């Protein structure tokens, strides 16, 4: 998959756990875990915005395009 999700990297940089991010963003742990592992097929802009706000980062810090 050419889109890489670096959510775990940003969470580590901010020293934030999955539980803490889940509470701040108001997303279930299961859905956040699917996104974190790169298994999500899509992400809503409102979700991406909330994650970026909680982690104080840009969407490009979380999502990365890599050519096959």
N, C-alpha and C positions, 0 to 999 in steps of 0.2 A: 504494500500500500504506500503510495507516494506521500501521503500526509502523515507526519509523525506528531504525536501528542506528547509534549514535554511537561505535562502537568506535574508529574512527580518531581521533576527537577526544580520547578518553581516553588513547589511546596517545601522541598528540602531547603532551598535558599532562604525562604521566609520562616523556616522552622515551624511549619504548620502541619498538623496531623489531618488525616482524611476526615476524622470526626469533627474537628474544629471547622474545617472548610465547609463540610456538609451543613453544619449549623448556620454559618455565616451566609451561605448562598441559598439555603433553604431547598436543598436537593437531597434526595435519599442517598444513603451510603451506597446502595446497589447501583444506582444510576451514575453516581460520581466515580465509582470503581470501574464501570464499563467505559466511561470516558477516559479515565486515567490509564487504563490498559490498552487504549487504542482500538477497542472493539466497537465503539459507537459508529453508527452509519451517518449520523448528522448531529449537529449541535445548534440550538437556538441562539440567535444573537443576544437575546435577553440573558440567557444562561452564561454565555461567554462574557458579556458585560459584567455580570455579577461576580464571576470568578476573577476577572481582571481587577475589579474594584477591591475585592477581598485580599488579593495577593499583591496589589499595587504594582501591576505590570501591564504590558500591552499584549494584544492578541498574538502578535508575532513571537512573543516570548513563550507562548504555550503551543502554538501550531507552527509546524515547519514543513515545507514542501521539499521532497527529495526525489530527484529523477530516478527511474528504474534503470 
